[in-house]
Amino acid sequence: MKNLFFALFLFLTTLNSFAQKSNYPILSIPDSLKQNANAVLRLDQMDIVIASQRSMNIKTQRVVSVLNEKGLNNIDAFCHYDKTTSIKNIEAVVYDALGNEIKKIKRKDFKDQSAVGGSTLFSDNRVLYLNYTPISYPFTIAYTSEVETSNTAFIPKWYFIGGYYLSVEKCVLNVTFPKGLGFKKKEFQFDNFNITKTADTDTNLSYTATNITAQKQEDLSPSPSDLFPKVMMGLENFHLEGVDGNATTWEAFGKWYEDKILTGTTVLTEETKAKIKALVGDEKDPIKKAKIIYDYVQKKSRYVNIAIGIGGWKPMLANDVDRLGYGDCKALSNYTKALLEVVDVPSYNTILYGDRYKENIQSDFVSMQGNHMILAIPNKDNYIWLECTSQDDPFGYQGTFTDDRDVLVVKPEGGQIVRTKIYDDKGNTQVGKGVYTIDSTGNFSGTLKIASQGSVYASKSRVETMQPNEKEEHYKEYWDNINNLKLGKITFTNDKENIRFTEDVQISAVNYGAITGNKMIFVVDAFNQYTGNVKRIRNRKNPFQIQRGFLDTDEIEINLPEGFSIEFLPSNYELKGKFGEYKTEIIKKDNNKLTYKRSMFLNKGKYSNKEYDEYRLFMEQVSRNDNAKIILTKN
């Protein structure tokens, strides 16, 4: 027995000694950091040295223990480079679960490809990235890189934790900068996180964060960037695209951008100018002129996806876009602006964060921000916004990628922070009118016309461009409450003038009505039944957000089978609360005909975690009532 205890003691001592000598063994990760985690950041460190207005060096160390396949996305081993940014060093080392080195990855082993597929105009914009396939889990990758750039307009944002299901053992940010460049910072969401500011002087800034536990993603949570701690940084005196910049206000920044970056990019050939003038003809109204130009750009050009800051901030020359017929968001917006200038219609380049999740330009932090560009056309006291990357969007329509957020409009006299179009909740409408018939065997057949407007238009109109199999999949998912669904004739009306998309759909299904003995049972709401599920979350931590509200209204005529009488009819129902309103009504026309009316209004908004259960119960009541059934008895 003594020998057994001695052997066990020796084994554990040896294992502990071995773990101390190896690199980042999984055993050394505290259990608290493994909980809810797909990966653990053992060390995430960035050292930024701003040597001058035209020189910045960024060193990165990122050691990630990947616990399972879902954690692979947290490796983040890549670097972009171009003519202003060079990669001085990049490498990685892979360790097994015990911390033994199993692979060294040198620069030549990283994938090197264009940041934009196939475009010779953007051949300088490239990315080095690590594409590693593990032998087994868990494992650890230690990644290091060093980048030098003359563009000091972009100081990377620093995220102390990058997303859900990721924990952080140690996170360090060190920034060194000279006096006189106007270095500034803004901190977000530091409360309740273990972050220490270790230096904050007129030439240094440092933070250290430790032991940040992984968070589960909770339904309807805001974006991680609005929940987790981060730091924005910038310089009042910076360098971009070969030009020094100096701006302390958005007005001054916008004027600098217009004068130094955009000047000279809207030149077109005389031949193109003549073509555009002939296209517009004698039209005098500036908005009607703009519609003609926008339609021309949509038909002539295609979009190449390059995020702002990767393809540079200076747009492609309008002549090049005109000749080649493609460009990124900056290029196509600037090209449209150039064409509008030909027919004396003013327009302004507009910088924003493009994403379905709304994110504002930080109006109190003058700096290079945004990842997308659109065009603003002045219209009395407002603007018409043009998404120049789309070949389908109606003129002036703002979809969910750019609506309702603060943006920077760049005018010749200076920059201005403006809010893009806000779609009122009750303007995001879906109106359904239809009829369905249940025969004596329970089979269903019906037609439905759905008209969608506001932000709903964006999601509905895309159906028109789907392939037949994709359309079938879409509608079977949309009507997942109807088993054995069969689609008939489908027609679309895309009214781009009034920005309304209408679907006319014929559907049928066998055995929609369940027959037992002499009774038939079926759900009244066949066409717009809420079948979702708001999960119960005990001890919810995060607030929740409804990004966009909507108003659905339906009026459906129901033809009941001959030879049956109504035994049970659901009662009319009404529900009101802070989240919205819901109402159903069933009108009996005669023994075999009903009219079913339903309206569902949901408010957008940000709500506290304590209100989540109330919202869940609200939606459960909607779901329960949408599932209300009629019982018929055979005569």
Disulfide bonds with the S-S distance in Angstrom:
none
